[in-house]
Amino acid sequence: MTLELRPLSLGELFDRAFMLYRRHFWLFVGITAIPGVFALLGTLAQVGLQRAILPEEGGQAAAAEIPENFVLIFSLFVGMMLALIIYWVVYMIALGATTLAVSEIYVGRGTTIASVYGGVRGRMGALILLLLLVGLRIFGLAIGGLLVLGMVGGFLGVIFAPLAVLVVFAGAAALLVGFIFLSLRYSLSIPALMLEGLTASDAIKRSIALTQGRLLHVLLLGICATLVTYAALVIFQGPFFAAAMMSGPESTAGLWLSVVGAMFGSIGTTLTTPFLIIGLALMYYDARVREEGLDVELSLAALDRA
C-alpha cells in the first residue's frame, strides 16, 4: 500500500494516523512491546517498594519497619531506577523503529519488526544522545526554574506571604508553559534524526524549523494521544486500582491487585503508545511536503528508478 503524499489537514492527519495504526496493528504493537516490558518491571519494583514501606495488614507504623527492610527497600529503589533508565533508552529506540516503519509503509514497502529494529542499529548512539540533549534542555529548565521559585518564594514569604503564593503559582504556570513549548518544538527531532541521518543536535534544530507554525497541531496531537493512553489505563488498570484501594494498599489482596493492575496497565500503554509517534512521523512528512515539495522529489526519484 502506497499512501498519497500531499498536504493534509489536521483532521486528515489524525484519520491517516488511526488508519495506519489499525492496518498495521501488530507491527506497531510488536515494536512498542519491548519498552513495555521494562515499564512493567519498573512499575512492579515501585509496587514492591510501596509494599516494603507500608506496614503489614494489622501491623505497626511503617516508620518502625523501614530500618528492618532497608536492604529490600534500597534494592527495590535501585531496581526501579535502573528499569526506568533502561526503559527510556529502549523507548527512544522503539520510537526510532516506529518512525522507520511509518516511512517504509509510506513509500509502499513492506516491513517487519526485525527489519525496522535492524535499521535502528546504526543510530542507537544518536538516539540516546538525542534523549540526553532534549532531557537536559527540558528538565534542566524545570529543575532550575523550581529552584529559583523556591528561593524567591522563601524570600517573599518572609516579607509578605500572599505575594509569595501569587508569585509561586504564576512562576509554576510559566514553567509549565515553557515545558510544553520546548516539548512541542523538539517533537519532530526523532523523525528528522532517523529519516535524514542528522546528528542529535542538528535533528533538534531541524525539528525547531519544521514545527514553526505547527505547534498547535502538535499540541492537539499530543492531547489526543494522551487522552487515548489514559482511557486505556482507565479501562485496563482502573478496576484493579479501585479494588486495591478498597481492599487496602497494605493488605495482601491489595498487593496482588496492584501487581495484576500494573500488568494490564502495561498492556494498555503498549497498545496506545504507537499512535503518537505515528502522528509525529506524519506531521514530519506533511511539513516537508508543504515546505520543501517532498512529494515531487519522491515522485521524480521513482521516475528515475523506473
Secondary structure as UniProt FT lines:
FT   HELIX           10..23
FT   HELIX           25..53
FT   TURN            57..58
FT   HELIX           62..65
FT   TURN            66..69
FT   HELIX           70..106
FT   TURN            107..108
FT   HELIX           113..120
FT   HELIX           121..123
FT   HELIX           124..159
FT   HELIX           161..185
FT   TURN            186..188
FT   HELIX           189..196
FT   HELIX           200..210
FT   TURN            211..214
FT   HELIX           215..236
FT   HELIX           238..247
FT   TURN            249..250
FT   HELIX           252..292
FT   HELIX           294..305
//
